[in-house]
Amino acid sequence: MKKIFASILILAMVLSITACNSTTTPPANSNATSTDQSQGTVGSVYPKMTIEMAVNNSGSPDEACLNKFAELIKERSGGSITCVMYAGTLGSETEIMEQIRANTIHMV
């Protein structure tokens, strides 16, 4: 049950991030200036940050899901947001939840 809930939560976060994508492209027949074109660049609105993620078991489907999430975040933020994965190294599920509450890691 917890894995299903975690997978749904990850999917919701990915969808919300992709829905907030603010890139715009001018119409093909417009006479846009170079300043208009540079405003919609990917990654220009994201500050540099690192998201620390953890999973309880190395090699689990949860790890594969978070790796794909990290790949999409890095790609869509233009490299401004990076993710660090800790797989099976931060302790039990309870210990990982305690680390989230303490703001040591950001996602599980």
Gaussian input, Z-matrix of N, CA and C with variables (Angstrom, degrees):
# hf/3-21g

backbone

0 1
 N
 C     1     B1
 C     2     B2     1     A1
 N     3     B3     2     A2     1     D1
 C     4     B4     3     A3     2     D2
 C     5     B5     4     A4     3     D3
 N     6     B6     5     A5     4     D4
 C     7     B7     6     A6     5     D5
 C     8     B8     7     A7     6     D6
 N     9     B9     8     A8     7     D7
 C    10    B10     9     A9     8     D8
 C    11    B11    10    A10     9     D9
 N    12    B12    11    A11    10    D10
 C    13    B13    12    A12    11    D11
 C    14    B14    13    A13    12    D12
 N    15    B15    14    A14    13    D13
 C    16    B16    15    A15    14    D14
 C    17    B17    16    A16    15    D15
 N    18    B18    17    A17    16    D16
 C    19    B19    18    A18    17    D17
 C    20    B20    19    A19    18    D18
 N    21    B21    20    A20    19    D19
 C    22    B22    21    A21    20    D20
 C    23    B23    22    A22    21    D21
 N    24    B24    23    A23    22    D22
 C    25    B25    24    A24    23    D23
 C    26    B26    25    A25    24    D24
 N    27    B27    26    A26    25    D25
 C    28    B28    27    A27    26    D26
 C    29    B29    28    A28    27    D27
 N    30    B30    29    A29    28    D28
 C    31    B31    30    A30    29    D29
 C    32    B32    31    A31    30    D30
 N    33    B33    32    A32    31    D31
 C    34    B34    33    A33    32    D32
 C    35    B35    34    A34    33    D33
 N    36    B36    35    A35    34    D34
 C    37    B37    36    A36    35    D35
 C    38    B38    37    A37    36    D36
 N    39    B39    38    A38    37    D37
 C    40    B40    39    A39    38    D38
 C    41    B41    40    A40    39    D39
 N    42    B42    41    A41    40    D40
 C    43    B43    42    A42    41    D41
 C    44    B44    43    A43    42    D42
 N    45    B45    44    A44    43    D43
 C    46    B46    45    A45    44    D44
 C    47    B47    46    A46    45    D45
 N    48    B48    47    A47    46    D46
 C    49    B49    48    A48    47    D47
 C    50    B50    49    A49    48    D48
 N    51    B51    50    A50    49    D49
 C    52    B52    51    A51    50    D50
 C    53    B53    52    A52    51    D51
 N    54    B54    53    A53    52    D52
 C    55    B55    54    A54    53    D53
 C    56    B56    55    A55    54    D54
 N    57    B57    56    A56    55    D55
 C    58    B58    57    A57    56    D56
 C    59    B59    58    A58    57    D57
 N    60    B60    59    A59    58    D58
 C    61    B61    60    A60    59    D59
 C    62    B62    61    A61    60    D60
 N    63    B63    62    A62    61    D61
 C    64    B64    63    A63    62    D62
 C    65    B65    64    A64    63    D63
 N    66    B66    65    A65    64    D64
 C    67    B67    66    A66    65    D65
 C    68    B68    67    A67    66    D66
 N    69    B69    68    A68    67    D67
 C    70    B70    69    A69    68    D68
 C    71    B71    70    A70    69    D69
 N    72    B72    71    A71    70    D70
 C    73    B73    72    A72    71    D71
 C    74    B74    73    A73    72    D72
 N    75    B75    74    A74    73    D73
 C    76    B76    75    A75    74    D74
 C    77    B77    76    A76    75    D75
 N    78    B78    77    A77    76    D76
 C    79    B79    78    A78    77    D77
 C    80    B80    79    A79    78    D78
 N    81    B81    80    A80    79    D79
 C    82    B82    81    A81    80    D80
 C    83    B83    82    A82    81    D81
 N    84    B84    83    A83    82    D82
 C    85    B85    84    A84    83    D83
 C    86    B86    85    A85    84    D84
 N    87    B87    86    A86    85    D85
 C    88    B88    87    A87    86    D86
 C    89    B89    88    A88    87    D87
 N    90    B90    89    A89    88    D88
 C    91    B91    90    A90    89    D89
 C    92    B92    91    A91    90    D90
 N    93    B93    92    A92    91    D91
 C    94    B94    93    A93    92    D92
 C    95    B95    94    A94    93    D93
 N    96    B96    95    A95    94    D94
 C    97    B97    96    A96    95    D95
 C    98    B98    97    A97    96    D96
 N    99    B99    98    A98    97    D97
 C   100   B100    99    A99    98    D98
 C   101   B101   100   A100    99    D99
 N   102   B102   101   A101   100   D100
 C   103   B103   102   A102   101   D101
 C   104   B104   103   A103   102   D102
 N   105   B105   104   A104   103   D103
 C   106   B106   105   A105   104   D104
 C   107   B107   106   A106   105   D105
 N   108   B108   107   A107   106   D106
 C   109   B109   108   A108   107   D107
 C   110   B110   109   A109   108   D108
 N   111   B111   110   A110   109   D109
 C   112   B112   111   A111   110   D110
 C   113   B113   112   A112   111   D111
 N   114   B114   113   A113   112   D112
 C   115   B115   114   A114   113   D113
 C   116   B116   115   A115   114   D114
 N   117   B117   116   A116   115   D115
 C   118   B118   117   A117   116   D116
 C   119   B119   118   A118   117   D117
 N   120   B120   119   A119   118   D118
 C   121   B121   120   A120   119   D119
 C   122   B122   121   A121   120   D120
 N   123   B123   122   A122   121   D121
 C   124   B124   123   A123   122   D122
 C   125   B125   124   A124   123   D123
 N   126   B126   125   A125   124   D124
 C   127   B127   126   A126   125   D125
 C   128   B128   127   A127   126   D126
 N   129   B129   128   A128   127   D127
 C   130   B130   129   A129   128   D128
 C   131   B131   130   A130   129   D129
 N   132   B132   131   A131   130   D130
 C   133   B133   132   A132   131   D131
 C   134   B134   133   A133   132   D132
 N   135   B135   134   A134   133   D133
 C   136   B136   135   A135   134   D134
 C   137   B137   136   A136   135   D135
 N   138   B138   137   A137   136   D136
 C   139   B139   138   A138   137   D137
 C   140   B140   139   A139   138   D138
 N   141   B141   140   A140   139   D139
 C   142   B142   141   A141   140   D140
 C   143   B143   142   A142   141   D141
 N   144   B144   143   A143   142   D142
 C   145   B145   144   A144   143   D143
 C   146   B146   145   A145   144   D144
 N   147   B147   146   A146   145   D145
 C   148   B148   147   A147   146   D146
 C   149   B149   148   A148   147   D147
 N   150   B150   149   A149   148   D148
 C   151   B151   150   A150   149   D149
 C   152   B152   151   A151   150   D150
 N   153   B153   152   A152   151   D151
 C   154   B154   153   A153   152   D152
 C   155   B155   154   A154   153   D153
 N   156   B156   155   A155   154   D154
 C   157   B157   156   A156   155   D155
 C   158   B158   157   A157   156   D156
 N   159   B159   158   A158   157   D157
 C   160   B160   159   A159   158   D158
 C   161   B161   160   A160   159   D159
 N   162   B162   161   A161   160   D160
 C   163   B163   162   A162   161   D161
 C   164   B164   163   A163   162   D162
 N   165   B165   164   A164   163   D163
 C   166   B166   165   A165   164   D164
 C   167   B167   166   A166   165   D165
 N   168   B168   167   A167   166   D166
 C   169   B169   168   A168   167   D167
 C   170   B170   169   A169   168   D168
 N   171   B171   170   A170   169   D169
 C   172   B172   171   A171   170   D170
 C   173   B173   172   A172   171   D171
 N   174   B174   173   A173   172   D172
 C   175   B175   174   A174   173   D173
 C   176   B176   175   A175   174   D174
 N   177   B177   176   A176   175   D175
 C   178   B178   177   A177   176   D176
 C   179   B179   178   A178   177   D177
 N   180   B180   179   A179   178   D178
 C   181   B181   180   A180   179   D179
 C   182   B182   181   A181   180   D180
 N   183   B183   182   A182   181   D181
 C   184   B184   183   A183   182   D182
 C   185   B185   184   A184   183   D183
 N   186   B186   185   A185   184   D184
 C   187   B187   186   A186   185   D185
 C   188   B188   187   A187   186   D186
 N   189   B189   188   A188   187   D187
 C   190   B190   189   A189   188   D188
 C   191   B191   190   A190   189   D189
 N   192   B192   191   A191   190   D190
 C   193   B193   192   A192   191   D191
 C   194   B194   193   A193   192   D192
 N   195   B195   194   A194   193   D193
 C   196   B196   195   A195   194   D194
 C   197   B197   196   A196   195   D195
 N   198   B198   197   A197   196   D196
 C   199   B199   198   A198   197   D197
 C   200   B200   199   A199   198   D198
 N   201   B201   200   A200   199   D199
 C   202   B202   201   A201   200   D200
 C   203   B203   202   A202   201   D201
 N   204   B204   203   A203   202   D202
 C   205   B205   204   A204   203   D203
 C   206   B206   205   A205   204   D204
 N   207   B207   206   A206   205   D205
 C   208   B208   207   A207   206   D206
 C   209   B209   208   A208   207   D207
 N   210   B210   209   A209   208   D208
 C   211   B211   210   A210   209   D209
 C   212   B212   211   A211   210   D210
 N   213   B213   212   A212   211   D211
 C   214   B214   213   A213   212   D212
 C   215   B215   214   A214   213   D213
 N   216   B216   215   A215   214   D214
 C   217   B217   216   A216   215   D215
 C   218   B218   217   A217   216   D216
 N   219   B219   218   A218   217   D217
 C   220   B220   219   A219   218   D218
 C   221   B221   220   A220   219   D219
 N   222   B222   221   A221   220   D220
 C   223   B223   222   A222   221   D221
 C   224   B224   223   A223   222   D222
 N   225   B225   224   A224   223   D223
 C   226   B226   225   A225   224   D224
 C   227   B227   226   A226   225   D225
 N   228   B228   227   A227   226   D226
 C   229   B229   228   A228   227   D227
 C   230   B230   229   A229   228   D228
 N   231   B231   230   A230   229   D229
 C   232   B232   231   A231   230   D230
 C   233   B233   232   A232   231   D231
 N   234   B234   233   A233   232   D232
 C   235   B235   234   A234   233   D233
 C   236   B236   235   A235   234   D234
 N   237   B237   236   A236   235   D235
 C   238   B238   237   A237   236   D236
 C   239   B239   238   A238   237   D237
 N   240   B240   239   A239   238   D238
 C   241   B241   240   A240   239   D239
 C   242   B242   241   A241   240   D240
 N   243   B243   242   A242   241   D241
 C   244   B244   243   A243   242   D242
 C   245   B245   244   A244   243   D243
 N   246   B246   245   A245   244   D244
 C   247   B247   246   A246   245   D245
 C   248   B248   247   A247   246   D246
 N   249   B249   248   A248   247   D247
 C   250   B250   249   A249   248   D248
 C   251   B251   250   A250   249   D249
 N   252   B252   251   A251   250   D250
 C   253   B253   252   A252   251   D251
 C   254   B254   253   A253   252   D252
 N   255   B255   254   A254   253   D253
 C   256   B256   255   A255   254   D254
 C   257   B257   256   A256   255   D255
 N   258   B258   257   A257   256   D256
 C   259   B259   258   A258   257   D257
 C   260   B260   259   A259   258   D258
 N   261   B261   260   A260   259   D259
 C   262   B262   261   A261   260   D260
 C   263   B263   262   A262   261   D261
 N   264   B264   263   A263   262   D262
 C   265   B265   264   A264   263   D263
 C   266   B266   265   A265   264   D264
 N   267   B267   266   A266   265   D265
 C   268   B268   267   A267   266   D266
 C   269   B269   268   A268   267   D267
 N   270   B270   269   A269   268   D268
 C   271   B271   270   A270   269   D269
 C   272   B272   271   A271   270   D270
 N   273   B273   272   A272   271   D271
 C   274   B274   273   A273   272   D272
 C   275   B275   274   A274   273   D273
 N   276   B276   275   A275   274   D274
 C   277   B277   276   A276   275   D275
 C   278   B278   277   A277   276   D276
 N   279   B279   278   A278   277   D277
 C   280   B280   279   A279   278   D278
 C   281   B281   280   A280   279   D279
 N   282   B282   281   A281   280   D280
 C   283   B283   282   A282   281   D281
 C   284   B284   283   A283   282   D282
 N   285   B285   284   A284   283   D283
 C   286   B286   285   A285   284   D284
 C   287   B287   286   A286   285   D285
 N   288   B288   287   A287   286   D286
 C   289   B289   288   A288   287   D287
 C   290   B290   289   A289   288   D288
 N   291   B291   290   A290   289   D289
 C   292   B292   291   A291   290   D290
 C   293   B293   292   A292   291   D291
 N   294   B294   293   A293   292   D292
 C   295   B295   294   A294   293   D293
 C   296   B296   295   A295   294   D294
 N   297   B297   296   A296   295   D295
 C   298   B298   297   A297   296   D296
 C   299   B299   298   A298   297   D297
 N   300   B300   299   A299   298   D298
 C   301   B301   300   A300   299   D299
 C   302   B302   301   A301   300   D300
 N   303   B303   302   A302   301   D301
 C   304   B304   303   A303   302   D302
 C   305   B305   304   A304   303   D303
 N   306   B306   305   A305   304   D304
 C   307   B307   306   A306   305   D305
 C   308   B308   307   A307   306   D306
 N   309   B309   308   A308   307   D307
 C   310   B310   309   A309   308   D308
 C   311   B311   310   A310   309   D309
 N   312   B312   311   A311   310   D310
 C   313   B313   312   A312   311   D311
 C   314   B314   313   A313   312   D312
 N   315   B315   314   A314   313   D313
 C   316   B316   315   A315   314   D314
 C   317   B317   316   A316   315   D315
 N   318   B318   317   A317   316   D316
 C   319   B319   318   A318   317   D317
 C   320   B320   319   A319   318   D318
 N   321   B321   320   A320   319   D319
 C   322   B322   321   A321   320   D320
 C   323   B323   322   A322   321   D321

   B1=1.4434
   B2=1.5281
   B3=1.3403
   B4=1.4622
   B5=1.5245
   B6=1.3395
   B7=1.4645
   B8=1.5211
   B9=1.3129
   B10=1.4623
   B11=1.5236
   B12=1.3267
   B13=1.4569
   B14=1.5242
   B15=1.3396
   B16=1.4645
   B17=1.5222
   B18=1.3251
   B19=1.4686
   B20=1.5209
   B21=1.3297
   B22=1.4642
   B23=1.5218
   B24=1.3243
   B25=1.4612
   B26=1.5322
   B27=1.3150
   B28=1.4686
   B29=1.5245
   B30=1.3217
   B31=1.4582
   B32=1.5253
   B33=1.3369
   B34=1.4657
   B35=1.5232
   B36=1.3339
   B37=1.4633
   B38=1.5248
   B39=1.3240
   B40=1.4707
   B41=1.5228
   B42=1.3246
   B43=1.4645
   B44=1.5197
   B45=1.3268
   B46=1.4631
   B47=1.5223
   B48=1.3149
   B49=1.4658
   B50=1.5201
   B51=1.3308
   B52=1.4601
   B53=1.5254
   B54=1.3237
   B55=1.4604
   B56=1.5248
   B57=1.3089
   B58=1.4633
   B59=1.5225
   B60=1.2989
   B61=1.4525
   B62=1.5246
   B63=1.3247
   B64=1.4581
   B65=1.5262
   B66=1.3151
   B67=1.4534
   B68=1.5147
   B69=1.3188
   B70=1.4513
   B71=1.5149
   B72=1.3040
   B73=1.4611
   B74=1.5135
   B75=1.3184
   B76=1.4616
   B77=1.5279
   B78=1.3132
   B79=1.4662
   B80=1.5221
   B81=1.3240
   B82=1.4604
   B83=1.5225
   B84=1.3205
   B85=1.4537
   B86=1.5257
   B87=1.3289
   B88=1.4682
   B89=1.5215
   B90=1.3114
   B91=1.4603
   B92=1.5261
   B93=1.3158
   B94=1.4635
   B95=1.5235
   B96=1.3183
   B97=1.4608
   B98=1.5236
   B99=1.3131
   B100=1.4600
   B101=1.5208
   B102=1.3211
   B103=1.4637
   B104=1.5221
   B105=1.3250
   B106=1.4596
   B107=1.5265
   B108=1.3101
   B109=1.4538
   B110=1.5193
   B111=1.3188
   B112=1.4593
   B113=1.5217
   B114=1.3308
   B115=1.4540
   B116=1.5203
   B117=1.3121
   B118=1.4473
   B119=1.5135
   B120=1.3088
   B121=1.4461
   B122=1.5146
   B123=1.3233
   B124=1.4561
   B125=1.5182
   B126=1.3140
   B127=1.4518
   B128=1.5094
   B129=1.3196
   B130=1.4541
   B131=1.5242
   B132=1.3329
   B133=1.4486
   B134=1.5270
   B135=1.3039
   B136=1.4549
   B137=1.5241
   B138=1.3300
   B139=1.4683
   B140=1.5301
   B141=1.3247
   B142=1.4619
   B143=1.5232
   B144=1.3376
   B145=1.4604
   B146=1.5150
   B147=1.3264
   B148=1.4503
   B149=1.5189
   B150=1.3200
   B151=1.4556
   B152=1.5208
   B153=1.3251
   B154=1.4609
   B155=1.5162
   B156=1.3441
   B157=1.4556
   B158=1.5196
   B159=1.3306
   B160=1.4518
   B161=1.5169
   B162=1.3208
   B163=1.4598
   B164=1.5187
   B165=1.3072
   B166=1.4484
   B167=1.5255
   B168=1.3314
   B169=1.4651
   B170=1.5169
   B171=1.3117
   B172=1.4592
   B173=1.5248
   B174=1.3297
   B175=1.4548
   B176=1.5194
   B177=1.3124
   B178=1.4652
   B179=1.5288
   B180=1.3282
   B181=1.4624
   B182=1.5343
   B183=1.3347
   B184=1.4654
   B185=1.5224
   B186=1.3239
   B187=1.4627
   B188=1.5260
   B189=1.3364
   B190=1.4639
   B191=1.5191
   B192=1.3227
   B193=1.4619
   B194=1.5290
   B195=1.3297
   B196=1.4618
   B197=1.5282
   B198=1.3320
   B199=1.4583
   B200=1.5279
   B201=1.3303
   B202=1.4638
   B203=1.5312
   B204=1.3318
   B205=1.4607
   B206=1.5263
   B207=1.3395
   B208=1.4626
   B209=1.5309
   B210=1.3246
   B211=1.4629
   B212=1.5257
   B213=1.3259
   B214=1.4630
   B215=1.5223
   B216=1.3265
   B217=1.4623
   B218=1.5228
   B219=1.3200
   B220=1.4666
   B221=1.5284
   B222=1.3264
   B223=1.4676
   B224=1.5258
   B225=1.3071
   B226=1.4604
   B227=1.5147
   B228=1.3316
   B229=1.4601
   B230=1.5259
   B231=1.3096
   B232=1.4571
   B233=1.5203
   B234=1.3302
   B235=1.4580
   B236=1.5187
   B237=1.3291
   B238=1.4625
   B239=1.5272
   B240=1.3270
   B241=1.4598
   B242=1.5170
   B243=1.3161
   B244=1.4569
   B245=1.5190
   B246=1.3085
   B247=1.4617
   B248=1.5221
   B249=1.3238
   B250=1.4573
   B251=1.5203
   B252=1.3367
   B253=1.4677
   B254=1.5220
   B255=1.3302
   B256=1.4536
   B257=1.5247
   B258=1.3271
   B259=1.4645
   B260=1.5250
   B261=1.3211
   B262=1.4492
   B263=1.5116
   B264=1.3293
   B265=1.4612
   B266=1.5217
   B267=1.3254
   B268=1.4658
   B269=1.5220
   B270=1.3178
   B271=1.4480
   B272=1.5143
   B273=1.3265
   B274=1.4601
   B275=1.5276
   B276=1.3219
   B277=1.4645
   B278=1.5318
   B279=1.3130
   B280=1.4682
   B281=1.5233
   B282=1.3244
   B283=1.4684
   B284=1.5272
   B285=1.3206
   B286=1.4704
   B287=1.5268
   B288=1.3248
   B289=1.4637
   B290=1.5275
   B291=1.3177
   B292=1.4595
   B293=1.5286
   B294=1.3286
   B295=1.4617
   B296=1.5242
   B297=1.3160
   B298=1.4688
   B299=1.5232
   B300=1.3215
   B301=1.4613
   B302=1.5241
   B303=1.3289
   B304=1.4726
   B305=1.5271
   B306=1.3454
   B307=1.4621
   B308=1.5307
   B309=1.3256
   B310=1.4641
   B311=1.5191
   B312=1.3282
   B313=1.4580
   B314=1.5219
   B315=1.3295
   B316=1.4541
   B317=1.5240
   B318=1.3342
   B319=1.4714
   B320=1.5098
   B321=1.3194
   B322=1.4616
   B323=1.5106
   A1=111.05
   A2=115.12
   A3=118.66
   A4=111.20
   A5=116.55
   A6=119.34
   A7=110.88
   A8=116.51
   A9=120.03
   A10=109.67
   A11=116.58
   A12=120.86
   A13=111.33
   A14=117.07
   A15=120.89
   A16=110.81
   A17=116.94
   A18=120.34
   A19=111.12
   A20=116.85
   A21=120.47
   A22=110.46
   A23=116.73
   A24=121.10
   A25=111.07
   A26=117.19
   A27=120.85
   A28=110.08
   A29=116.68
   A30=120.33
   A31=111.14
   A32=116.66
   A33=119.93
   A34=111.03
   A35=117.41
   A36=119.75
   A37=111.20
   A38=117.23
   A39=119.97
   A40=110.21
   A41=116.21
   A42=119.31
   A43=112.02
   A44=117.31
   A45=118.91
   A46=111.61
   A47=116.80
   A48=119.42
   A49=110.39
   A50=117.30
   A51=119.00
   A52=111.11
   A53=118.50
   A54=121.06
   A55=111.01
   A56=117.28
   A57=121.53
   A58=112.43
   A59=117.59
   A60=121.67
   A61=109.10
   A62=117.29
   A63=120.72
   A64=113.64
   A65=118.20
   A66=118.93
   A67=109.92
   A68=114.77
   A69=120.22
   A70=108.27
   A71=115.95
   A72=120.51
   A73=107.84
   A74=117.27
   A75=119.58
   A76=110.35
   A77=117.69
   A78=120.31
   A79=110.59
   A80=115.87
   A81=121.03
   A82=112.60
   A83=118.86
   A84=120.59
   A85=113.40
   A86=118.57
   A87=119.56
   A88=110.64
   A89=116.08
   A90=122.67
   A91=108.86
   A92=116.59
   A93=121.65
   A94=109.92
   A95=114.37
   A96=119.35
   A97=109.63
   A98=116.53
   A99=120.02
   A100=111.71
   A101=118.78
   A102=120.16
   A103=110.82
   A104=118.36
   A105=121.02
   A106=110.69
   A107=117.61
   A108=121.45
   A109=111.63
   A110=118.82
   A111=120.32
   A112=112.71
   A113=119.00
   A114=120.92
   A115=112.42
   A116=119.66
   A117=121.86
   A118=114.02
   A119=119.62
   A120=120.65
   A121=111.00
   A122=115.89
   A123=121.79
   A124=109.07
   A125=117.37
   A126=121.97
   A127=114.43
   A128=118.31
   A129=119.43
   A130=112.26
   A131=118.83
   A132=121.15
   A133=112.84
   A134=117.78
   A135=121.04
   A136=110.77
   A137=117.17
   A138=119.21
   A139=109.35
   A140=115.97
   A141=120.41
   A142=108.66
   A143=116.38
   A144=119.77
   A145=109.73
   A146=114.73
   A147=121.89
   A148=108.52
   A149=116.10
   A150=122.02
   A151=107.04
   A152=116.83
   A153=121.62
   A154=108.71
   A155=115.66
   A156=121.96
   A157=109.39
   A158=116.86
   A159=121.12
   A160=110.52
   A161=115.36
   A162=122.14
   A163=107.81
   A164=115.61
   A165=121.01
   A166=112.48
   A167=117.77
   A168=121.72
   A169=111.30
   A170=115.44
   A171=120.53
   A172=109.09
   A173=116.73
   A174=121.60
   A175=114.12
   A176=118.29
   A177=121.59
   A178=110.56
   A179=117.57
   A180=120.15
   A181=112.12
   A182=116.35
   A183=119.61
   A184=110.95
   A185=116.08
   A186=120.32
   A187=110.78
   A188=116.72
   A189=120.21
   A190=111.16
   A191=116.30
   A192=121.16
   A193=110.97
   A194=117.31
   A195=120.25
   A196=111.95
   A197=117.63
   A198=119.90
   A199=110.85
   A200=117.23
   A201=120.95
   A202=110.26
   A203=116.50
   A204=121.40
   A205=110.45
   A206=117.12
   A207=121.75
   A208=110.70
   A209=116.25
   A210=120.59
   A211=111.21
   A212=116.99
   A213=120.97
   A214=112.06
   A215=116.91
   A216=120.70
   A217=110.66
   A218=116.78
   A219=120.32
   A220=110.78
   A221=115.95
   A222=120.66
   A223=111.81
   A224=117.02
   A225=120.79
   A226=114.11
   A227=116.98
   A228=119.14
   A229=110.99
   A230=117.15
   A231=120.66
   A232=112.61
   A233=116.86
   A234=121.14
   A235=113.96
   A236=117.33
   A237=120.30
   A238=112.08
   A239=116.78
   A240=121.31
   A241=108.18
   A242=116.15
   A243=121.07
   A244=109.22
   A245=116.14
   A246=121.62
   A247=109.49
   A248=116.03
   A249=122.42
   A250=106.95
   A251=116.29
   A252=121.53
   A253=110.25
   A254=115.96
   A255=122.66
   A256=106.64
   A257=117.52
   A258=121.81
   A259=110.15
   A260=116.23
   A261=121.73
   A262=115.00
   A263=118.53
   A264=120.40
   A265=114.07
   A266=118.54
   A267=120.18
   A268=114.02
   A269=117.66
   A270=120.25
   A271=113.06
   A272=114.32
   A273=120.88
   A274=110.10
   A275=114.40
   A276=119.89
   A277=111.16
   A278=116.61
   A279=121.26
   A280=111.01
   A281=116.58
   A282=120.43
   A283=111.19
   A284=116.70
   A285=120.01
   A286=110.05
   A287=117.89
   A288=120.70
   A289=111.48
   A290=117.11
   A291=120.65
   A292=110.61
   A293=116.69
   A294=120.53
   A295=111.20
   A296=117.58
   A297=120.16
   A298=109.45
   A299=116.86
   A300=120.07
   A301=111.83
   A302=116.12
   A303=120.92
   A304=111.67
   A305=117.76
   A306=123.98
   A307=112.42
   A308=116.48
   A309=120.83
   A310=110.17
   A311=116.46
   A312=121.88
   A313=107.71
   A314=117.08
   A315=121.21
   A316=114.78
   A317=117.50
   A318=120.72
   A319=109.89
   A320=114.50
   A321=121.22
   A322=108.48
   D1=-41.00
   D2=-178.91
   D3=-66.72
   D4=-36.62
   D5=179.70
   D6=-67.41
   D7=-38.02
   D8=178.28
   D9=-65.39
   D10=-45.08
   D11=178.41
   D12=-61.18
   D13=-42.93
   D14=179.36
   D15=-64.16
   D16=-41.00
   D17=179.24
   D18=-64.48
   D19=-41.04
   D20=178.23
   D21=-65.49
   D22=-40.10
   D23=178.83
   D24=-63.86
   D25=-42.91
   D26=178.67
   D27=-63.99
   D28=-43.50
   D29=178.60
   D30=-60.92
   D31=-41.65
   D32=178.91
   D33=-63.89
   D34=-39.25
   D35=179.20
   D36=-67.11
   D37=-41.13
   D38=178.73
   D39=-63.22
   D40=-43.70
   D41=179.97
   D42=-65.80
   D43=-37.64
   D44=179.65
   D45=-69.19
   D46=-34.92
   D47=178.49
   D48=-70.49
   D49=-40.74
   D50=179.65
   D51=-71.13
   D52=-28.61
   D53=178.49
   D54=-71.60
   D55=-24.48
   D56=-179.20
   D57=-90.95
   D58=10.99
   D59=179.55
   D60=-63.88
   D61=121.51
   D62=-172.46
   D63=-104.99
   D64=18.39
   D65=179.83
   D66=-76.10
   D67=140.64
   D68=177.96
   D69=-129.86
   D70=148.97
   D71=175.69
   D72=-123.29
   D73=136.82
   D74=179.10
   D75=-70.83
   D76=154.24
   D77=175.99
   D78=-58.62
   D79=152.35
   D80=-174.74
   D81=-64.55
   D82=-30.21
   D83=-176.76
   D84=-98.41
   D85=10.59
   D86=-178.61
   D87=-84.05
   D88=158.60
   D89=176.78
   D90=-102.66
   D91=60.95
   D92=-176.72
   D93=-76.00
   D94=143.51
   D95=177.24
   D96=-82.38
   D97=170.83
   D98=-178.00
   D99=-66.99
   D100=-27.70
   D101=178.27
   D102=-71.69
   D103=-33.48
   D104=177.26
   D105=-66.84
   D106=-38.07
   D107=-178.23
   D108=-72.42
   D109=-30.55
   D110=-175.86
   D111=-79.43
   D112=-13.78
   D113=-178.24
   D114=-73.00
   D115=-23.48
   D116=-176.36
   D117=-100.20
   D118=24.11
   D119=-177.52
   D120=-74.31
   D121=144.40
   D122=179.76
   D123=-72.80
   D124=135.59
   D125=175.90
   D126=90.88
   D127=-8.44
   D128=-176.09
   D129=-77.60
   D130=-18.04
   D131=-176.64
   D132=-102.08
   D133=-1.18
   D134=-177.26
   D135=-102.06
   D136=129.39
   D137=174.86
   D138=-74.87
   D139=159.30
   D140=176.36
   D141=-67.54
   D142=126.73
   D143=177.48
   D144=-155.99
   D145=162.60
   D146=177.72
   D147=-125.70
   D148=129.43
   D149=176.40
   D150=-102.45
   D151=123.66
   D152=179.16
   D153=-99.15
   D154=124.10
   D155=-176.03
   D156=-121.50
   D157=151.64
   D158=179.41
   D159=-139.35
   D160=145.08
   D161=169.54
   D162=-128.25
   D163=154.27
   D164=-175.06
   D165=-74.70
   D166=-39.03
   D167=-175.90
   D168=-119.70
   D169=131.34
   D170=175.63
   D171=-73.03
   D172=138.83
   D173=178.98
   D174=83.02
   D175=9.81
   D176=-178.27
   D177=-85.57
   D178=163.88
   D179=175.14
   D180=-60.89
   D181=-30.46
   D182=177.24
   D183=-61.67
   D184=-39.48
   D185=179.19
   D186=-65.04
   D187=-42.18
   D188=178.20
   D189=-62.78
   D190=-39.08
   D191=179.13
   D192=-65.32
   D193=-44.29
   D194=179.17
   D195=-69.18
   D196=-32.64
   D197=175.83
   D198=-64.28
   D199=-41.34
   D200=176.95
   D201=-65.41
   D202=-41.05
   D203=176.41
   D204=-58.72
   D205=-45.21
   D206=179.93
   D207=-62.81
   D208=-40.52
   D209=178.76
   D210=-62.82
   D211=-44.89
   D212=179.94
   D213=-66.37
   D214=-40.28
   D215=179.11
   D216=-62.60
   D217=-45.72
   D218=-179.46
   D219=-63.65
   D220=-42.36
   D221=-179.15
   D222=-66.10
   D223=-46.14
   D224=-173.94
   D225=-80.59
   D226=-16.50
   D227=176.44
   D228=-96.13
   D229=2.31
   D230=-178.88
   D231=70.01
   D232=24.77
   D233=179.52
   D234=87.32
   D235=-0.58
   D236=-179.86
   D237=-71.46
   D238=-33.22
   D239=179.82
   D240=-109.96
   D241=124.17
   D242=177.52
   D243=-117.87
   D244=155.73
   D245=-179.36
   D246=-121.72
   D247=139.53
   D248=176.12
   D249=-114.98
   D250=127.81
   D251=-176.89
   D252=-105.96
   D253=130.52
   D254=172.38
   D255=-113.97
   D256=109.12
   D257=-176.41
   D258=-108.99
   D259=108.18
   D260=175.55
   D261=71.24
   D262=18.38
   D263=-176.71
   D264=-113.76
   D265=-12.42
   D266=-173.94
   D267=-100.31
   D268=6.48
   D269=175.87
   D270=111.38
   D271=-163.17
   D272=-177.78
   D273=-75.39
   D274=175.85
   D275=179.99
   D276=-62.11
   D277=-39.03
   D278=178.54
   D279=-64.82
   D280=-42.27
   D281=179.82
   D282=-66.20
   D283=-36.75
   D284=177.87
   D285=-66.25
   D286=-40.94
   D287=177.57
   D288=-63.41
   D289=-36.36
   D290=176.36
   D291=-64.79
   D292=-37.07
   D293=178.52
   D294=-69.28
   D295=-32.37
   D296=175.31
   D297=-67.02
   D298=-44.00
   D299=178.66
   D300=-62.08
   D301=-33.21
   D302=179.48
   D303=-83.94
   D304=-0.54
   D305=-179.33
   D306=63.33
   D307=30.68
   D308=174.81
   D309=-80.76
   D310=-40.13
   D311=173.16
   D312=-122.74
   D313=165.25
   D314=-172.21
   D315=-108.54
   D316=-30.23
   D317=-175.94
   D318=-139.46
   D319=154.18
   D320=174.16
   D321=-138.23

